[in-house]
Amino acid sequence: MASNSQARISARQASEAATRERLRQALPTTVDHLHHHQADRIDDNDIDAYVRLNWLEWHGGGLRLTITGRNVCAQLAPSAA
């Protein structure tokens, strides 16, 4: 029984990791949509996930990038080296 439970947890963790990576890769495009006032082009579920990850936050009725979100974007930017 424990093995079955561990397999479910492992599958869930793999799914969460895949979702997080998909969101990480999509974050620069999401930020671009926000800068161009096109938040309607961002899936509502993705917005909720970004907020849960603390990459975006609600501020004054709008979304903005958090410090954590800026750091994630910076990790994705090509290095200047």
N, C-alpha and C positions, 0 to 999 in steps of 0.2 A: 504494500500500500504506500509506503514512504517513497518508493521509487517512482510511482505514478504521480505523486504529489510533487516530487522534485522535477520530474519531466515537465509538468505544467508550469512550474515556476520558471524553469529554464527557458521554455518556449515563450513565456510572457516577457521575460527579461530580454530575450533576443528580439522580440517584436518591438519592445520599447526602445531598444538600442537602434534598431533600424529606423524607427520613426524619428528619433532624436537626430540621427545622421541626415535623414531626408530634410528635416527642418533646418538643420545647420547649413546644408548646402543651398537651401532656398532662401535663407535669411537675407543675403544681399539684394535679391530681387524683391523681397518683401519690403525692405527698407526703401528701395527705389520707388515702389508703389506708394509708400507713405509720403515720400518727399514730393511726389507728383499728385498728391491728394487723390489717389486711386485705391483707397483702402477697400473699396467694394470688390476689387480684383483678388483679394486675399480670402481664402476659405475660412469660414467662421470657426471650424474645428481647429484649423492651424492657428488662428488668433488665440483661441483658448489655450492651446498647447504652448505657444510662445509666452503667454502670460504666466502659465504654470512653471515654465522653465526660468522665469524672470529675465527673459530676453527682451520682452516688450512690456510696457505698463500703460494703464489708462491714466490720462492726465487731462483734466478739463474737458472731458467728453471726447478726447482724441487719443490715439495711440502714439507712443514715442518709444524709442530705443532706450534701454537701460544701460548702465555702465557694463553690466555683464554681456548684454547684447552687442555693445560696441567692441568688447574684447573678442567675442566670437567672430565678428566681422573682420577684425584685425588679423585674426589667425588665418582667415581664408584669403586675405589679400596677398598678392604676389610680393615676395620680399624684394627690397630695393638693392639687395646684394649682388 
